[in-house]
Amino acid sequence: MDNALSAPAAAAPVMITPVGAAPNFVQRLNGLPMRSKLTMGAGLLALAGAVLAITLWSSQGDYRPLFSGLSDKDGGAVIGQLSALQVPYKHEAGGTILVPASQVYELRMKLAAAGLPKGGTGNAVGFELMDKSSIGQTQFNERLNFQRALEGELTRTITAMSDVADARVHLAIPQQNGFFREQQKPSASVMLTLRGGRTLDRGQIAGIVHLVSSSVPELNPKAVSVLDQTGALLSQTGADPATGLDSQQLHYKTQVEAGFNKRILDLLEPVVGRDNLRATVTADVDFSQTEATAEEYRPNQGPNAQAAVRSSQSNESNNSSGAPATGVPGAATNQPPVPAVAPVNGASAPLQPAQGAAANGNSRREQVTNYEVDKTVRVTRGAVGNVKRLNAAIVVNHRSVTDAKGKTTTQPVPAEEVTRLTDLVKEAMGFNAERGDSVKVISAPFVVDKTEPADVPLWKQPWLLDIARSAMVPLAFVAIALIAVFGMIRPAIKAAAPAPLPDEKTETVDEVVDDTDLLPGGGMPRLEAPLHNEKLDRARTLARDNPVAVANIVRDWMAGQTAS
């Protein structure tokens, strides 16, 4: 037994590697090279910066305009107030200041309490200027202060419009004197500064003119001029020297022509096609104002008409002398004459002579009766804007005809159909030959310009460019984060990870005995380790605790002996 135990001791010692505990992640990181550590640290910093940038960019929220179209002076005052209130803001071109949407209305009230923005009318004074009067104020100063106050009030009223950013009003009010014929009429000029991209329509301009003319006594609306910030005249008060028409008359003429043109298009487009018709209408409109007065006199008309007596005058005279006595003297002859009897009803009957005696004299009677005559007074005012003449010109495109072989050709519209279309146009526009209207319908081929569609590549499409601009910032942050993770952090983590354990089925007895020279028959196949981890752990523990015994057992295995 002693010889058996001493033999392996005399041989070379068997080197068995003890299996210790695996190092943790921190120890593996500490074992990395300095270059890997620096790369991993830079990657972690880049990842943290990208995450922080994405968080800040997404936390900005929705910004809404606080004020737009501010001047540099007002914009600086508003930004200074926002900085004092510690409110985040953005300043864009055009005098626009953006603030978080949740604070827009609150900030507007706070800035309004501070008198911001002042705007162009911040120095405009109204009738409060009349509250301060000095003792030695002259009539000229009083009149000048009143004019300034009136200009300020008009400026405030005009700038209250949503499309007007600033305004200035200049009034020319002449001094009145005692001579009425020598008095000059007042005039006014209004300078408007419109907001960006805003325009005033005709009704708004007329409202400004009416406002100014109504605020100044004896100010004619035609004496009010309205200009914009570019110097363009917005109010057309005079007539066009070329046509003799003012802006309202020209606008009415254009509306009349557009109305007739729309009637023709709506009537003929369903017949010839939408793109196969061109029409234009020219209207001659009479804007002259006429007024006529007529008086007519005629007798009473009608079977039952009764003459109305206006005045009646009657004149009657009678001269008579007694007739000499004649005949046989006696009682009958000496009787006085009977007085003449006049008619009661006023008829012009001859006077009756006295009875019983002959009268010698004359009588006269005149009667004048004036009757009322019918009188008609007629005042006629001619309507303004009557259509004097209409001229219409219509062009119909040739028709496309496809033959049996599929070839397409164009043919003119037949004359019969052109006549029918002409009749339709006349009915649509109210044709009147007496006033000189004319309608002309012809058929002609339309020249169509062949324009090749622009082949814009996908990467140049506007919608794609907008998406790219909006997504550029977050995509850049995400790319930086991905590069930091997969290019810098992940390789360092893989280098610090533990090596994978070998497969249990292929683990040989070399883990137990490290010296192959002691094993005879090196060409023989190796013995595989136990399949179960528990048996392998026991063998390792036995080899670690009692290497001599394990060596003897292995040697007996190799010699073909069994352990006792």
C-alpha positions in Angstrom: 0.0 0.0 0.0 2.9 2.3 0.8 4.5 1.6 -2.5 1.3 2.3 -4.3 1.0 5.6 -2.5 4.6 6.6 -3.0 4.7 5.9 -6.8 2.5 8.7 -7.8 4.3 11.0 -5.4 7.6 10.3 -7.1 6.1 11.1 -10.5 5.5 14.6 -11.8 2.7 16.3 -9.8 -0.7 16.4 -11.5 -1.8 20.1 -12.0 -5.5 20.4 -11.4 -7.0 23.9 -11.9 -9.3 24.9 -9.1 -12.6 26.2 -10.1 -13.2 29.6 -8.2 -16.1 32.0 -8.1 -16.7 34.1 -11.3 -15.9 37.8 -11.1 -18.8 40.3 -11.0 -19.6 43.0 -13.7 -17.7 45.8 -11.9 -14.5 43.7 -11.7 -14.8 42.9 -15.4 -15.2 46.5 -16.2 -12.2 47.4 -14.2 -10.3 44.8 -16.1 -11.1 46.5 -19.5 -8.4 48.5 -21.3 -8.4 52.2 -20.8 -9.4 52.8 -24.4 -12.5 50.8 -23.9 -13.3 52.6 -20.7 -13.0 56.0 -22.4 -15.1 54.9 -25.4 -17.9 53.6 -23.1 -17.8 56.8 -21.0 -18.1 59.0 -24.1 -21.0 56.9 -25.3 -22.8 57.3 -22.0 -22.3 61.1 -22.1 -23.6 61.2 -25.7 -26.6 59.1 -24.9 -27.5 61.3 -21.8 -27.1 64.5 -23.9 -29.4 63.1 -26.7 -32.0 62.0 -24.1 -31.9 65.4 -22.4 -32.1 67.3 -25.8 -35.2 65.2 -26.8 -36.8 65.8 -23.5 -36.3 69.6 -23.7 -37.4 69.8 -27.3 -40.6 67.8 -26.6 -41.3 69.8 -23.4 -41.4 73.2 -25.2 -45.1 72.8 -25.8 -47.3 74.8 -28.2 -46.4 78.4 -28.7 -49.0 80.9 -29.8 -48.7 84.5 -31.0 -48.9 87.0 -28.2 -48.7 90.1 -30.5 -48.1 90.4 -34.2 -46.9 93.3 -36.3 -45.2 95.1 -33.5 -42.7 97.9 -34.2 -39.1 97.5 -32.9 -39.8 99.9 -30.0 -42.9 98.1 -28.9 -41.3 94.7 -29.4 -38.3 95.6 -27.3 -40.6 96.8 -24.5 -42.8 93.7 -24.6 -39.7 91.4 -24.6 -38.2 93.3 -21.6 -41.5 92.9 -19.7 -41.6 89.2 -20.5 -38.0 88.8 -19.3 -38.9 90.5 -16.1 -41.9 88.1 -15.6 -39.5 85.1 -16.4 -41.8 83.9 -19.2 -40.2 81.9 -22.2 -40.8 83.5 -25.5 -39.8 83.3 -29.2 -39.4 86.3 -31.5 -40.1 85.8 -35.2 -39.9 88.0 -38.2 -42.6 90.6 -38.8 -42.8 91.7 -35.2 -44.4 88.5 -33.9 -43.8 87.3 -30.3 -44.7 83.8 -29.4 -45.4 82.6 -25.8 -46.7 79.3 -24.4 -50.3 78.8 -25.4 -51.5 78.4 -21.8 -50.3 81.9 -20.9 -51.4 84.0 -23.9 -54.5 85.6 -22.4 -53.0 86.0 -18.9 -49.9 87.8 -20.4 -52.1 90.0 -22.6 -53.9 91.3 -19.5 -50.7 91.8 -17.6 -49.1 93.7 -20.4 -52.2 95.8 -21.0 -52.1 96.8 -17.3 -48.6 97.9 -17.9 -49.6 99.9 -21.0 -48.0 97.6 -23.5 -47.8 97.6 -26.4 -48.3 101.3 -26.9 -48.5 101.0 -30.7 -48.5 103.9 -33.1 -51.4 105.7 -31.3 -49.7 105.7 -27.9 -49.0 109.5 -28.3 -52.4 110.3 -29.7 -54.4 112.5 -27.5 -58.1 113.0 -27.6 -60.5 115.4 -26.0 -58.7 115.0 -22.7 -56.4 117.7 -24.1 -59.2 120.2 -23.6 -59.2 119.5 -19.8 -56.0 121.4 -19.4 -56.5 125.1 -20.3 -54.2 127.9 -19.3 -55.3 131.4 -18.3 -53.6 133.2 -21.1 -54.9 130.8 -23.8 -55.8 132.6 -27.1 -58.6 131.7 -29.5 -56.0 130.4 -31.9 -54.6 128.0 -29.3 -58.1 126.9 -28.4 -59.0 126.2 -32.0 -55.7 124.3 -32.5 -56.2 122.2 -29.4 -59.7 121.3 -30.6 -58.3 120.2 -34.0 -55.6 118.1 -32.3 -58.2 116.5 -30.0 -60.5 115.7 -32.9 -57.6 114.2 -34.9 -56.7 112.0 -31.9 -60.2 110.7 -31.4 -60.5 109.8 -35.1 -57.2 108.1 -35.0 -58.2 106.0 -32.0 -61.5 105.0 -33.6 -59.9 104.0 -36.9 -57.2 101.9 -35.2 -59.9 100.0 -33.4 -60.4 98.1 -36.7 -58.8 94.7 -36.7 -57.0 95.2 -40.1 -55.5 98.6 -39.2 -52.3 98.6 -37.2 -51.8 102.4 -37.1 -53.4 105.5 -38.5 -52.9 109.2 -38.7 -55.6 111.8 -39.5 -54.9 115.3 -40.8 -57.7 117.8 -40.8 -57.6 121.0 -42.7 -60.3 123.2 -41.1 -60.2 126.8 -42.4 -61.0 129.7 -40.2 -64.5 131.0 -40.7 -65.2 134.6 -41.5 -68.3 136.7 -41.9 -68.5 136.4 -45.7 -70.4 133.3 -46.6 -69.2 133.3 -50.3 -65.6 133.5 -49.3 -65.6 130.6 -46.8 -63.5 127.6 -47.7 -64.6 124.1 -47.2 -62.7 121.7 -44.8 -60.8 118.7 -46.1 -59.1 115.6 -44.5 -56.4 113.0 -45.2 -56.1 109.6 -43.5 -52.9 107.6 -43.6 -53.4 103.9 -42.7 -50.8 101.3 -41.8 -52.3 97.9 -42.4 -51.3 94.7 -40.7 -49.2 92.2 -42.6 -51.2 90.5 -45.4 -54.4 92.4 -44.6 -56.4 94.5 -47.1 -59.5 96.7 -46.8 -62.5 96.1 -49.0 -64.5 98.9 -50.6 -67.1 98.9 -47.8 -64.5 99.4 -45.1 -62.9 102.3 -47.0 -66.3 103.9 -47.5 -66.9 103.5 -43.8 -63.7 105.4 -42.9 -64.5 108.2 -45.3 -68.0 108.4 -43.9 -66.7 108.4 -40.3 -64.3 111.3 -41.0 -66.8 113.4 -43.0 -69.5 113.0 -40.4 -67.1 114.1 -37.6 -66.2 117.4 -39.2 -69.0 120.0 -39.9 -69.5 120.7 -43.6 -66.9 118.2 -44.7 -67.8 116.7 -48.0 -67.0 112.9 -48.3 -65.3 113.7 -51.7 -62.8 115.9 -49.8 -61.5 112.9 -47.7 -58.5 111.0 -49.0 -57.4 107.6 -47.6 -53.9 106.2 -48.3 -52.1 103.1 -47.1 -48.5 102.7 -45.9 -47.3 102.3 -49.5 -48.8 105.6 -50.6 -51.5 104.0 -52.7 -54.8 106.0 -52.8 -57.6 103.8 -51.5 -60.5 106.2 -51.8 -61.5 107.0 -55.3 -63.5 110.1 -54.9 -63.1 111.7 -58.4 -64.1 110.4 -61.8 -61.8 108.5 -64.1 -60.7 111.0 -66.7 -60.6 108.3 -69.4 -64.2 107.1 -69.0 -65.7 109.9 -67.0 -66.9 107.4 -64.3 -66.1 107.2 -60.7 -65.1 104.0 -58.8 -68.6 103.1 -57.8 -70.0 103.5 -61.3 -67.1 101.4 -62.7 -67.8 98.7 -60.1 -71.5 98.7 -61.0 -70.7 98.4 -64.7 -68.4 95.5 -64.0 -71.1 93.8 -61.9 -73.6 94.2 -64.7 -71.3 92.7 -67.3 -70.3 89.8 -65.0 -73.9 89.0 -64.3 -74.8 88.7 -68.0 -71.6 86.8 -68.7 -72.5 84.3 -65.9 -75.9 83.8 -67.4 -74.5 82.9 -70.8 -71.9 80.5 -69.3 -74.5 78.7 -67.1 -76.7 78.3 -70.1 -74.2 77.1 -72.7 -71.7 75.1 -70.7 -73.9 72.1 -70.3 -74.5 72.1 -74.1 -70.9 72.5 -75.5 -68.8 71.6 -72.4 -67.0 73.5 -69.7 -63.7 74.1 -71.5 -65.3 74.6 -75.0 -66.7 78.0 -74.5 -65.5 81.6 -74.1 -67.9 84.5 -73.7 -67.6 88.2 -72.9 -70.3 90.9 -72.5 -69.9 94.6 -72.8 -72.6 96.9 -71.3 -73.1 100.5 -72.1 -74.7 101.9 -68.9 -76.3 105.3 -68.7 -75.4 107.1 -65.4 -76.9 110.5 -66.4 -79.4 111.9 -64.0 -82.5 113.6 -65.6 -85.5 115.3 -64.1 -88.5 116.7 -66.0 -91.6 118.6 -64.8 -94.8 118.9 -66.9 -98.2 120.7 -66.3 -101.3 119.7 -68.3 -104.6 121.6 -68.5 -107.7 120.0 -70.0 -111.4 120.1 -69.4 -113.3 117.7 -67.2 -113.5 114.4 -68.8 -116.0 111.6 -68.4 -119.8 111.3 -68.9 -120.6 112.1 -65.3 -118.1 114.9 -64.8 -119.6 118.1 -63.5 -118.1 121.4 -64.1 -116.9 123.1 -60.9 -117.7 126.9 -60.8 -114.7 128.9 -59.8 -116.4 132.4 -59.9 -119.6 134.0 -61.3 -120.3 137.6 -62.0 -123.7 139.2 -63.1 -124.4 142.8 -64.3 -127.9 144.2 -65.0 -129.0 147.7 -66.1 -132.4 149.1 -67.0 -133.3 152.6 -68.5 -137.0 153.4 -69.1 -139.3 156.5 -69.4 -143.1 156.9 -69.1 -145.0 156.7 -72.3 -147.2 159.7 -73.2 -150.9 159.3 -72.7 -152.7 158.3 -75.7 -156.1 157.2 -76.6 -159.5 158.4 -75.4 -159.3 160.2 -72.1 -161.0 158.3 -69.4 -160.5 156.2 -66.3 -158.9 153.3 -68.0 -156.4 155.3 -69.8 -155.2 157.3 -66.7 -154.1 154.1 -64.8 -150.4 154.0 -63.9 -148.2 151.4 -65.6 -147.6 148.0 -64.0 -143.9 147.6 -62.9 -141.8 145.2 -65.0 -141.4 141.7 -63.7 -137.9 140.2 -63.7 -137.3 136.4 -63.8 -136.5 134.9 -60.4 -134.3 132.1 -61.7 -131.7 134.4 -63.3 -132.5 133.4 -66.8 -131.7 136.0 -69.4 -135.3 136.5 -70.6 -136.4 139.8 -72.0 -138.1 142.1 -69.6 -141.9 142.1 -69.7 -143.4 145.5 -70.6 -145.9 147.1 -68.3 -149.4 146.0 -68.8 -151.9 148.4 -69.9 -149.4 151.0 -71.1 -146.6 151.2 -73.6 -143.1 151.6 -72.2 -140.4 153.5 -73.9 -136.8 152.5 -72.8 -133.9 149.8 -72.9 -132.4 147.2 -70.5 -129.0 145.3 -70.3 -127.9 142.2 -68.4 -124.4 140.5 -68.3 -123.4 137.3 -66.5 -119.8 135.8 -66.5 -119.2 132.3 -65.0 -115.6 130.9 -64.6 -115.2 127.1 -64.3 -112.2 125.1 -63.0 -110.0 123.3 -65.5 -108.1 119.9 -64.8 -104.4 120.5 -64.1 -101.8 117.7 -64.0 -98.2 118.4 -62.7 -95.8 115.5 -63.5 -92.2 115.3 -62.2 -90.2 112.6 -63.8 -86.7 111.6 -62.5 -84.7 109.2 -64.8 -83.3 106.1 -63.2 -79.5 106.0 -62.8 -77.6 103.0 -64.2 -79.9 102.0 -67.0 -78.5 99.7 -69.6 -78.4 101.5 -72.9 -76.8 98.7 -75.1 -75.4 95.2 -74.7 -72.8 93.5 -76.9 -72.0 89.8 -76.5 -69.3 87.8 -78.2 -69.2 84.0 -77.8 -66.6 81.6 -79.2 -67.4 77.9 -79.3 -64.6 75.3 -79.7 -64.6 72.8 -82.6 -66.0 69.4 -81.7 -63.8 66.3 -81.5 -65.0 63.4 -83.7 -63.6 59.9 -83.6 -63.9 57.7 -86.7 -64.2 53.9 -86.8 -60.4 53.6 -86.9 -60.0 55.5 -83.7 -58.6 58.6 -85.2 -59.8 61.9 -83.6 -60.4 65.0 -85.7 -62.0 68.3 -85.0 -65.0 69.7 -86.9 -66.7 73.1 -86.7 -70.1 73.4 -85.1 -72.8 73.3 -87.7 -74.5 76.6 -88.7 -77.9 75.4 -87.5 -76.6 74.8 -84.0 -74.8 78.1 -84.0 -78.1 79.7 -84.8 -79.8 77.9 -81.9 -77.0 78.9 -79.6 -77.4 82.5 -80.7 -81.1 82.4 -79.9 -80.4 81.0 -76.5 -77.9 83.8 -75.8 -80.4 86.4 -76.8 -83.1 85.1 -74.5 -80.6 84.8 -71.6 -79.4 88.4 -71.9 -82.7 90.0 -72.7 -81.9 91.0 -76.3 -83.5 94.2 -77.5 -83.0 95.2 -81.1 -84.5 98.7 -80.6 -81.7 99.8 -78.2 -79.0 98.4 -80.5 -78.0 95.1 -78.8 -75.8 92.7 -80.7 -74.9 89.0 -80.2 -72.2 87.2 -82.2 -71.5 83.5 -81.8 -68.8 81.8 -83.9 -67.1 78.4 -83.9 -63.3 78.3 -83.9 -60.7 75.8 -82.8 -59.0 76.5 -79.5 -55.3 76.5 -79.3 -54.2 74.4 -76.3 -50.6 74.8 -75.1 -49.1 71.5 -74.4 -47.3 71.8 -71.1 -45.4 68.8 -69.9 -46.1 68.0 -66.3 -43.1 68.7 -64.1 -41.7 65.5 -63.0 -40.6 66.4 -59.5 -38.8 63.6 -57.7 -40.1 62.3 -54.5 -37.4 63.8 -52.4 -38.2 67.3 -53.8 -41.9 67.1 -53.0 -43.0 70.0 -50.8 -44.9 67.8 -48.4 -41.9 65.6 -48.0 -39.6 68.6 -47.4 -42.0 69.9 -44.7 -42.0 66.6 -42.9 -38.2 66.4 -43.2 -37.8 69.8 -41.7 -40.2 69.1 -38.8 -38.6 65.7 -38.1 -35.0 66.7 -38.6 -34.3 67.7 -35.0 -35.8 64.6 -33.3 -34.3 62.3 -35.8 -30.9 63.8 -35.2 -31.2 63.3 -31.5 -32.3 59.7 -32.0 -29.4 59.0 -34.4 -27.0 60.3 -31.8 -28.5 58.1 -29.2 -28.3 55.0 -31.4 -24.7 55.7 -32.3 -23.8 56.1 -28.7 -25.6 52.8 -27.7 -24.6 50.5 -30.5 -21.2 52.0 -31.4 -19.7 52.9 -28.1 -21.6 51.4 -25.1 -22.6 48.0 -26.5 -19.0 46.9 -27.5 -17.7 47.8 -24.0 -20.5 45.8 -22.3 -19.8 42.8 -24.5 -16.1 43.0 -23.7 -16.9 43.0 -20.0 -19.4 40.1 -20.2 -18.2 36.7 -18.9 -17.0 34.0 -21.4 -19.6 31.3 -22.1 -19.2 28.0 -20.2 -18.1 25.0 -22.3 -20.6 22.3 -23.1 -20.9 19.6 -20.4 -20.9 16.8 -23.0 -17.6 17.9 -24.5 -15.8 18.6 -21.2 -13.0 16.1 -20.8 -11.0 14.9 -18.0 -8.3 17.5 -18.9 -10.0 19.8 -16.4 -9.1 17.4 -13.7 -5.7 16.2 -14.8 -3.6 18.8 -16.6 -0.7 16.5 -17.5 -1.4 14.2 -20.4 2.0 12.6 -20.2 1.0 10.5 -17.2 -1.8 9.0 -19.1 -0.6 6.1 -21.1 -2.0 5.4 -24.5 -2.3 9.0 -25.6 -3.9 7.8 -28.8 -6.9 6.3 -27.0 -10.1 8.2 -26.9 -10.6 10.4 -23.9 -13.0 9.6 -21.2 -15.9 12.0 -21.1 -16.9 13.7 -17.9 -20.1 12.9 -16.2 -23.2 14.3 -17.9 -24.6 15.8 -14.8 -23.2 18.9 -13.3 -23.6 17.5 -9.8 -21.3 14.5 -10.5 -18.8 16.8 -12.2 -18.8 19.0 -9.2 -18.1 16.0 -6.9 -15.2 14.8 -9.0 -13.7 18.3 -9.0 -14.1 18.5 -5.2 -12.5 15.1 -4.8 -9.6 16.0 -7.1 -9.1 19.3 -5.2 -9.3 17.7 -1.7 -7.4 14.5 -2.4 -5.4 14.7 -5.6 -3.3 11.6 -4.7 -6.2 9.3 -4.4 -7.7 10.6 -7.7 -4.4 10.1 -9.4 -4.3 6.5 -8.2 -7.8 5.9 -9.4 -7.0 7.2 -12.8 -3.9 5.2 -13.0 -5.8 2.0 -12.1 -8.3 2.9 -14.8 -5.7 3.2 -17.3 -4.1 -0.2 -16.2 -7.4 -1.9 -16.4 -7.7 -2.5 -12.6 -10.8 -1.9 -10.5 -10.7 0.0 -7.4 -10.8 -2.0 -4.2 
